[in-house]
């Protein structure tokens, strides 16, 4: 018997693949933090247009160039059977793209994808980068990090805040606004807290969260008369770079470590030479300046006198989903939802 039923889920998947992949093109996927999306698009879009006019037989196809989001790409990667169903270049801060659904084992561990970094930094990077990232075949374009901004117009704490230990003390209950999603933890930060302070540290941090806001809302509320503003706001450095200079704030320097968030850069091994011109463009001084202006740190500019924290990529590469699920469970179950919802927050979902 022949069925007339249409499998809409497969059509949806095919549509997603069609969106991200074009024949006879260099397929590029770029996802990045919200504050970088507009300036990156303004710089990269005209370059792509010019490149394509000069390379009509093998143009750049970057379908998410306008919003630099990662919506749907995980489904495409999850269902890829071989490299023909994959973008040629992936740039992302979203760990799920590389580590969920067995993608790392299927396409990175066997070097179908190569992690790349500007070769001029090869002899200047810290062991943290070479041992952790590069030996795991994970490339990096630049680093951002998660930082805490103190609102100097809010009630002053009894002691200056200079440690993560203070942030996870009960005295900070309700005093932290976080930028992020309402349904999951910020992976690198949660992973750090669990490694440094155990599950109890992550629990207490979640209990200290007083609100969840998109970065634009959080910045607007700094130094305001909003009764719901909090003493501290957790933001990516790229968002902190957007805080107006007239805001009375202090970016905390926490002594245990600075939690890094790499902007990962991967290229298909088979397309490396075809992508070389694009890579050189992205490694050029204008793009390095764009990243620096947004609070990014190039690999060779990491301060050798500071302590940094990166997830152990050799560990998370194979067990990411298990670790992420555990961290999310602890975090979500300990958020004070009644308090958060009472502030009529719109949340901070970022795609």
Helices and strands as residue ranges (DSSP letters): H 8-20, E 25-30, H 34-54, E 59-61, H 73-78, G 83-85, E 89-92, H 95-99, G 100-102, H 103-103, I 104-108, E 113-115, G 119-121, H 127-127, I 128-133, G 134-136, E 140-151, H 164-167, G 170-172, E 176-179, H 187-208, E 209-213, H 215-221, E 232-236, H 237-240, E 249-251, E 258-268, G 269-271, H 276-282, H 285-293, G 299-301, E 308-309, H 313-334, H 337-342
